[in-house]
Amino acid sequence: MSKENRREIIFLHEQGKKPAVISNTLKIPIQTVRDAIKRYKEIGSIEDRPKSGRPITVTTPENRDRIRKHINRNSHRSMRFMAKSMKISEGSVRKIVKHQLQLQPRKPRKKEKKKERKSAKNFAYCRKWPSSGRCFYR
């Protein structure tokens, strides 16, 4: 719920209106109104509660910008090299590139080797024994 809605709910509540009336007035479910009033009584303000859990340390906007600049400078570098040079784990770099920058990581493909012709010895064998399993072209 937005802070504006909470502010309106608390304003009407402090005027003495009941949750059902506030709900009908603002077109908000009654349980949402009750929760907002309860939160206001517990905390004393309409601000969000502090978030629980571990704070973000690696996937910060600063690191995201560093990785974006690194990719713009040289897009052929591997993620392993980027992670090592920036002193960030490889998994974190991959997560930033794939989910936050929405880029598709790519691995340079090896060039295919051209098919080499059979050696003269093998070619001679195929002329002599064409029905053997080793000969695929004549």
N, CA, C and O of each residue as an XYZ file, in Angstrom:
552
protein
N       0.846     -1.177      0.000
C       0.000      0.000      0.000
C       0.890      1.238      0.000
O       1.952      1.263      0.622
N       0.437      2.245     -0.701
C       1.235      3.466     -0.809
C       1.118      4.299      0.470
O       0.187      4.142      1.259
N       2.083      5.177      0.642
C       2.078      6.051      1.821
C       0.906      7.020      1.784
O       0.379      7.414      2.824
N       0.502      7.399      0.575
C      -0.649      8.305      0.440
C      -1.910      7.662      1.023
O      -2.653      8.296      1.772
N      -2.140      6.389      0.668
C      -3.311      5.695      1.210
C      -3.237      5.583      2.725
O      -4.222      5.814      3.426
N      -2.041      5.223      3.226
C      -1.882      5.130      4.688
C      -2.149      6.474      5.353
O      -2.796      6.548      6.398
N      -1.640      7.534      4.729
C      -1.825      8.874      5.296
C      -3.317      9.220      5.374
O      -3.783      9.771      6.371
N      -4.063      8.888      4.300
C      -5.507      9.158      4.309
C      -6.230      8.312      5.354
O      -7.127      8.802      6.040
N      -5.841      7.047      5.475
C      -6.470      6.167      6.470
C      -6.250      6.713      7.871
O      -7.191      6.788      8.660
N      -5.019      7.096      8.189
C      -4.709      7.606      9.529
C      -5.413      8.937      9.775
O      -5.885      9.193     10.883
N      -5.486      9.778      8.758
C      -6.177     11.055      8.899
C      -7.653     10.831      9.269
O      -8.175     11.457     10.191
N      -8.316      9.923      8.527
C      -9.729      9.632      8.820
C      -9.886      8.939     10.163
O     -10.866      9.176     10.869
N      -8.934      8.084     10.526
C      -8.996      7.384     11.814
C      -8.881      8.371     12.973
O      -9.592      8.250     13.970
N      -7.988      9.343     12.838
C      -7.816     10.339     13.896
C      -9.015     11.271     14.010
O      -9.214     11.905     15.047
N      -9.812     11.359     12.952
C     -11.048     12.138     13.019
C     -12.160     11.345     13.703
O     -13.244     11.878     13.941
N     -11.896     10.064     14.022
C     -12.864      9.263     14.737
C     -13.707      8.351     13.854
O     -14.678      7.763     14.330
N     -13.363      8.227     12.609
C     -14.142      7.359     11.725
C     -13.759      5.906     11.965
O     -12.613      5.605     12.297
N     -14.724      5.009     11.795
C     -14.490      3.582     11.994
C     -13.866      2.973     10.730
O     -13.999      3.527      9.639
N     -13.179      1.819     10.886
C     -12.538      1.173      9.737
C     -13.499      0.854      8.587
O     -13.116      0.970      7.423
N     -14.724      0.460      8.889
C     -15.684      0.138      7.823
C     -16.011      1.379      6.994
O     -16.113      1.299      5.770
N     -16.175      2.524      7.655
C     -16.474      3.773      6.945
C     -15.276      4.201      6.098
O     -15.438      4.641      4.959
N     -14.074      4.070      6.661
C     -12.851      4.420      5.927
C     -12.721      3.522      4.701
O     -12.371      3.979      3.613
N     -13.008      2.238      4.896
C     -12.927      1.274      3.798
C     -13.874      1.644      2.661
O     -13.486      1.619      1.493
N     -15.105      1.984      2.999
C     -16.081      2.372      1.978
C     -15.719      3.695      1.309
O     -15.916      3.859      0.105
N     -15.200      4.621      2.076
C     -14.858      5.935      1.541
C     -13.707      5.853      0.529
O     -13.761      6.453     -0.544
N     -12.659      5.091      0.898
C     -11.456      5.030      0.064
C     -11.465      3.865     -0.926
O     -10.557      3.732     -1.748
N     -12.504      3.016     -0.841
C     -12.595      1.835     -1.720
C     -11.386      0.916     -1.543
O     -10.785      0.449     -2.511
N     -11.051      0.675     -0.273
C      -9.935     -0.198      0.099
C     -10.512     -1.299      0.986
O     -11.415     -1.027      1.777
N     -10.015     -2.545      0.877
C     -10.511     -3.617      1.743
C     -10.384     -3.264      3.223
O      -9.428     -2.605      3.632
N     -11.337     -3.702      4.008
C     -11.380     -3.340      5.429
C     -10.175     -3.881      6.188
O      -9.686     -3.234      7.114
N      -9.688     -5.073      5.803
C      -8.527     -5.639      6.492
C      -7.284     -4.793      6.253
O      -6.431     -4.677      7.133
N      -7.178     -4.215      5.087
C      -6.052     -3.332      4.781
C      -6.107     -2.090      5.669
O      -5.077     -1.621      6.155
N      -7.301     -1.567      5.876
C      -7.482     -0.399      6.745
C      -7.101     -0.759      8.177
O      -6.398     -0.001      8.845
N      -7.560     -1.908      8.643
C      -7.235     -2.342     10.017
C      -5.731     -2.533     10.193
O      -5.165     -2.148     11.216
N      -5.083     -3.134      9.180
C      -3.637     -3.339      9.270
C      -2.890     -2.013      9.322
O      -1.916     -1.880     10.063
N      -3.333     -1.042      8.551
C      -2.675      0.272      8.546
C      -2.834      0.957      9.898
O      -1.896      1.580     10.395
N      -4.013      0.844     10.489
C      -4.242      1.453     11.802
C      -3.400      0.760     12.865
O      -2.821      1.409     13.736
N      -3.338     -0.570     12.780
C      -2.537     -1.344     13.735
C      -1.059     -0.964     13.629
O      -0.386     -0.771     14.641
N      -0.565     -0.859     12.396
C       0.832     -0.475     12.174
C       1.099      0.913     12.754
O       2.143      1.146     13.363
N       0.159      1.826     12.564
C       0.320      3.194     13.070
C       0.388      3.201     14.590
O       1.175      3.943     15.177
N      -0.444      2.365     15.234
C      -0.425      2.310     16.697
C       0.869      1.685     17.219
O       1.378      2.098     18.262
N       1.411      0.681     16.495
C       2.640      0.019     16.935
C       3.868      0.905     16.742
O       4.674      1.062     17.660
N       4.009      1.476     15.565
C       5.213      2.225     15.224
C       5.093      3.706     15.570
O       6.063      4.327     16.005
N       3.903      4.269     15.377
C       3.701      5.675     15.644
C       3.880      6.544     14.414
O       3.828      7.771     14.511
N       4.090      5.930     13.257
C       4.213      6.699     12.012
C       3.689      5.852     10.858
O       3.385      4.670     11.021
N       3.589      6.477      9.697
C       3.086      5.751      8.534
C       4.220      5.161      7.703
O       3.968      4.569      6.654
N       5.466      5.314      8.153
C       6.627      4.799      7.419
C       6.633      3.272      7.440
O       6.031      2.639      8.307
N       7.338      2.698      6.453
C       7.489      1.247      6.415
C       8.347      0.779      7.580
O       9.189      1.517      8.092
N       8.115     -0.459      7.986
C       8.957     -1.048      9.017
C      10.340     -1.310      8.431
O      10.484     -1.463      7.218
N      11.358     -1.363      9.291
C      12.683     -1.690      8.763
C      12.672     -3.105      8.177
O      12.073     -4.020      8.743
N      13.334     -3.263      7.050
C      13.358     -4.555      6.381
C      14.265     -5.515      7.131
O      15.319     -5.133      7.640
N      13.833     -6.773      7.188
C      14.656     -7.785      7.834
C      15.512     -8.462      6.774
O      15.249     -8.333      5.578
N      16.512     -9.165      7.205
C      17.353     -9.904      6.273
C      18.692     -9.241      6.048
O      18.953     -8.127      6.504
N      19.518     -9.952      5.341
C      20.864     -9.487      5.072
C      20.834     -8.348      4.065
O      20.152     -8.446      3.045
N      21.561     -7.272      4.334
C      21.579     -6.153      3.382
C      22.335     -6.517      2.107
O      23.206     -7.387      2.123
N      22.003     -5.858      1.017
C      22.664     -6.083     -0.256
C      24.079     -5.521     -0.173
O      24.275     -4.368      0.212
N      25.066     -6.346     -0.538
C      26.448     -5.880     -0.456
C      27.145     -5.875     -1.809
O      27.969     -4.996     -2.066
N      26.840     -6.827     -2.677
C      27.590     -6.953     -3.931
C      26.817     -6.421     -5.120
O      27.393     -5.747     -5.973
N      25.540     -6.703     -5.198
C      24.761     -6.293     -6.371
C      24.231     -4.869     -6.198
O      23.042     -4.601     -6.376
N      25.130     -3.984     -5.852
C      24.769     -2.584     -5.634
C      24.779     -1.832     -6.964
O      25.362     -2.313     -7.936
N      24.150     -0.673     -7.022
C      24.188      0.125     -8.255
C      25.611      0.497     -8.684
O      25.886      0.611     -9.878
N      26.525      0.688     -7.706
C      27.904      1.036     -8.052
C      28.572     -0.118     -8.800
O      29.225      0.089     -9.823
N      28.401     -1.343     -8.276
C      28.996     -2.500     -8.936
C      28.348     -2.760    -10.295
O      29.018     -3.157    -11.249
N      27.039     -2.531    -10.368
C      26.343     -2.704    -11.645
C      26.920     -1.745    -12.691
O      27.130     -2.137    -13.839
N      27.178     -0.486    -12.301
C      27.754      0.496    -13.224
C      29.189      0.114    -13.610
O      29.585      0.268    -14.766
N      29.968     -0.386    -12.636
C      31.334     -0.815    -12.933
C      31.337     -1.937    -13.957
O      32.145     -1.930    -14.886
N      30.438     -2.899    -13.792
C      30.379     -4.029    -14.717
C      29.913     -3.566    -16.087
O      30.444     -4.016    -17.103
N      28.922     -2.668    -16.132
C      28.446     -2.147    -17.415
C      29.576     -1.435    -18.160
O      29.738     -1.628    -19.365
N      30.362     -0.611    -17.451
C      31.478      0.086    -18.075
C      32.537     -0.901    -18.562
O      33.116     -0.731    -19.634
N      32.777     -1.927    -17.761
C      33.764     -2.945    -18.133
C      33.338     -3.666    -19.411
O      34.167     -3.927    -20.283
N      32.061     -3.985    -19.522
C      31.542     -4.665    -20.712
C      31.593     -3.730    -21.918
O      31.931     -4.159    -23.021
N      31.260     -2.456    -21.714
C      31.299     -1.498    -22.827
C      32.723     -1.303    -23.349
O      32.933     -1.128    -24.549
N      33.704     -1.335    -22.433
C      35.092     -1.189    -22.848
C      35.563     -2.385    -23.665
O      36.175     -2.227    -24.721
N      35.273     -3.577    -23.168
C      35.739     -4.782    -23.850
C      34.715     -5.888    -23.623
O      34.716     -6.540    -22.579
N      33.857     -6.089    -24.591
C      32.772     -7.059    -24.426
C      33.228     -8.491    -24.642
O      32.443     -9.420    -24.453
N      34.486     -8.691    -25.035
C      34.965    -10.050    -25.288
C      35.651    -10.675    -24.083
O      36.088    -11.824    -24.152
N      35.752     -9.948    -22.995
C      36.358    -10.498    -21.789
C      35.403    -11.490    -21.146
O      34.183    -11.348    -21.236
N      35.967    -12.481    -20.508
C      35.127    -13.488    -19.848
C      34.623    -12.956    -18.517
O      35.198    -12.031    -17.945
N      33.545    -13.550    -18.035
C      33.006    -13.130    -16.739
C      33.963    -13.520    -15.621
O      34.052    -12.841    -14.598
N      34.675    -14.618    -15.830
C      35.647    -15.049    -14.830
C      36.738    -13.992    -14.677
O      37.142    -13.669    -13.560
N      37.211    -13.455    -15.800
C      38.240    -12.422    -15.751
C      37.700    -11.147    -15.106
O      38.383    -10.520    -14.295
N      36.471    -10.765    -15.468
C      35.860     -9.567    -14.859
C      35.751     -9.726    -13.357
O      36.083     -8.813    -12.600
N      35.280    -10.897    -12.926
C      35.104    -11.133    -11.498
C      36.436    -11.048    -10.769
O      36.525    -10.469     -9.687
N      37.460    -11.623    -11.362
C      38.776    -11.620    -10.727
C      39.339    -10.211    -10.654
O      39.902     -9.822     -9.631
N      39.193     -9.438    -11.730
C      39.760     -8.084    -11.750
C      38.990     -7.123    -10.843
O      39.567     -6.161    -10.335
N      37.705     -7.370    -10.635
C      36.896     -6.483     -9.791
C      36.805     -6.969     -8.350
O      36.248     -6.284     -7.492
N      37.353     -8.156     -8.087
C      37.318     -8.765     -6.755
C      35.881     -8.976     -6.272
O      35.534     -8.668     -5.132
N      35.052     -9.516     -7.187
C      33.667     -9.895     -6.903
C      33.543    -11.355     -7.308
O      34.222    -11.803     -8.231
N      32.691    -12.090     -6.632
C      32.550    -13.505     -6.992
C      31.973    -13.639     -8.402
O      31.227    -12.782     -8.877
N      32.344    -14.739     -9.048
C      31.902    -14.976    -10.421
C      30.386    -15.100    -10.503
O      29.774    -14.631    -11.462
N      29.781    -15.731     -9.501
C      28.321    -15.871     -9.475
C      27.612    -14.530     -9.384
O      26.575    -14.324    -10.014
N      28.174    -13.621     -8.600
C      27.570    -12.288     -8.480
C      27.667    -11.517     -9.790
O      26.728    -10.820    -10.174
N      28.796    -11.641    -10.472
C      28.953    -10.964    -11.762
C      27.936    -11.519    -12.751
O      27.295    -10.758    -13.476
N      27.786    -12.834    -12.785
C      26.816    -13.459    -13.692
C      25.399    -12.987    -13.380
O      24.617    -12.703    -14.287
N      25.073    -12.904    -12.084
C      23.729    -12.467    -11.679
C      23.469    -11.030    -12.121
O      22.384    -10.720    -12.612
N      24.456    -10.154    -11.952
C      24.293     -8.758    -12.351
C      24.121     -8.659    -13.863
O      23.247     -7.940    -14.347
N      24.960     -9.387    -14.611
C      24.908     -9.305    -16.075
C      23.577     -9.838    -16.590
O      22.951     -9.223    -17.453
N      23.150    -10.971    -16.066
C      21.958    -11.615    -16.608
C      20.660    -10.969    -16.135
O      19.768    -10.712    -16.944
N      20.544    -10.705    -14.837
C      19.265    -10.245    -14.299
C      19.128     -8.726    -14.219
O      18.058     -8.192    -14.511
N      20.181     -8.031    -13.833
C      20.052     -6.585    -13.664
C      20.361     -5.820    -14.944
O      19.663     -4.862    -15.276
N      21.399     -6.234    -15.665
C      21.715     -5.568    -16.934
C      20.936     -6.175    -18.089
O      20.884     -5.602    -19.177
N      20.338     -7.321    -17.860
C      19.532     -8.048    -18.845
C      20.303     -8.274    -20.138
O      19.792     -8.055    -21.237
N      21.543     -8.715    -19.980
C      22.370     -9.084    -21.115
C      22.499    -10.598    -21.147
O      22.446    -11.257    -20.109
N      22.666    -11.132    -22.322
C      22.839    -12.565    -22.457
C      24.330    -12.872    -22.514
O      25.020    -12.437    -23.436
N      24.827    -13.620    -21.534
C      26.243    -13.965    -21.600
C      26.500    -14.884    -22.780
O      25.678    -15.745    -23.093
N      27.622    -14.704    -23.424
C      27.935    -15.566    -24.556
C      29.373    -16.015    -24.458
O      30.244    -15.311    -23.948
N      29.587    -17.201    -24.959
C      30.924    -17.760    -24.972
C      31.384    -17.787    -26.421
O      30.656    -18.282    -27.282
N      32.555    -17.274    -26.712
C      32.997    -17.295    -28.096
C      33.110    -18.735    -28.600
O      33.680    -19.598    -27.933
N      32.569    -18.968    -29.759
C      32.604    -20.311    -30.320
C      33.927    -20.555    -31.019
O      34.518    -19.646    -31.603
N      34.383    -21.800    -30.951
C      35.587    -22.182    -31.663
C      35.233    -22.353    -33.130
O      34.153    -22.838    -33.468
N      36.140    -21.955    -33.983
C      35.892    -22.104    -35.408
C      35.964    -23.578    -35.773
O      36.822    -24.315    -35.288
N      35.067    -23.985    -36.619
C      35.062    -25.375    -37.045
C      36.246    -25.625    -37.967
O      36.589    -24.795    -38.809
N      36.853    -26.778    -37.788
C      37.969    -27.142    -38.654
C      37.415    -27.628    -39.982
O      36.401    -28.323    -40.039
N      38.093    -27.253    -41.026
C      37.671    -27.724    -42.330
C      37.969    -29.214    -42.430
O      38.987    -29.696    -41.933
N      37.073    -29.920    -43.072
C      37.276    -31.347    -43.239
C      38.473    -31.560    -44.164
O      38.554    -31.023    -45.269
N      39.363    -32.346    -43.668
C      40.545    -32.626    -44.466
C      40.277    -33.838    -45.349
O      39.551    -34.759    -44.975
N      40.872    -33.808    -46.510
C      40.714    -34.945    -47.414
C      41.478    -36.133    -46.851
O      42.470    -36.001    -46.133
N      40.976    -37.265    -47.207
C      41.648    -38.476    -46.743
C      43.058    -38.521    -47.308
O      43.349    -38.003    -48.385
N      43.880    -39.137    -46.564
C      45.259    -39.259    -47.041
C      45.308    -40.146    -48.284
O      44.371    -40.889    -48.575
N      46.378    -40.052    -48.981
C      46.528    -40.824    -50.229
C      46.417    -42.319    -49.951
O      45.854    -43.066    -50.752
N      46.949    -42.746    -48.829
C      46.913    -44.166    -48.480
C      45.473    -44.636    -48.274
O      45.074    -45.694    -48.760
N      44.703    -43.825    -47.544
C      43.310    -44.181    -47.265
C      42.488    -44.153    -48.555
O      41.613    -44.994    -48.761
N      42.776    -43.185    -49.413
C      42.062    -43.084    -50.679
C      42.334    -44.304    -51.568
O      41.439    -44.827    -52.232
N      43.572    -44.729    -51.559
C      43.944    -45.921    -52.334
C      43.225    -47.153    -51.786
O      42.775    -48.008    -52.549
N      43.121    -47.235    -50.479
C      42.433    -48.373    -49.856
C      40.962    -48.408    -50.287
O      40.424    -49.475    -50.582
N      40.322    -47.248    -50.323
C      38.907    -47.174    -50.700
C      38.697    -47.557    -52.161
O      37.660    -48.119    -52.513
N      39.682    -47.255    -53.017
C      39.557    -47.655    -54.424
C      39.655    -49.165    -54.560
O      38.996    -49.780    -55.399
N      40.498    -49.746    -53.708
C      40.720    -51.177    -53.794
C      39.562    -51.960    -53.165
O      39.131    -52.979    -53.706
N      39.060    -51.478    -52.014
C      37.989    -52.164    -51.270
C      36.806    -51.205    -51.070
O      36.604    -50.759    -49.940
N      36.027    -50.866    -52.076
C      34.951    -49.886    -51.964
C      33.805    -50.326    -51.048
O      33.074    -49.482    -50.531
N      33.647    -51.593    -50.850
C      32.518    -52.047    -50.027
C      32.845    -52.105    -48.544
O      31.978    -52.453    -47.742
N      34.068    -51.775    -48.159
C      34.409    -51.802    -46.725
C      33.707    -50.639    -46.010
O      33.309    -49.661    -46.642
N      33.567    -50.756    -44.726
C      32.850    -49.746    -43.948
C      33.580    -48.443    -43.782
O      32.992    -47.471    -43.307
N      34.868    -48.383    -44.161
C      35.672    -47.180    -43.933
C      35.485    -46.132    -45.014
O      35.842    -44.971    -44.815
N      34.934    -46.518    -46.150
C      34.861    -45.598    -47.293
C      33.474    -44.961    -47.358
O      32.472    -45.664    -47.483
N      33.417    -43.635    -47.274
C      32.137    -42.939    -47.330
C      31.954    -42.148    -48.614
O      30.830    -41.771    -48.948
N      33.002    -41.896    -49.321
C      32.894    -41.203    -50.598
C      33.866    -41.823    -51.582
O      34.865    -42.417    -51.176
N      33.592    -41.695    -52.848
C      34.452    -42.300    -53.875
C      35.050    -41.235    -54.747
O      35.803    -41.543    -55.670
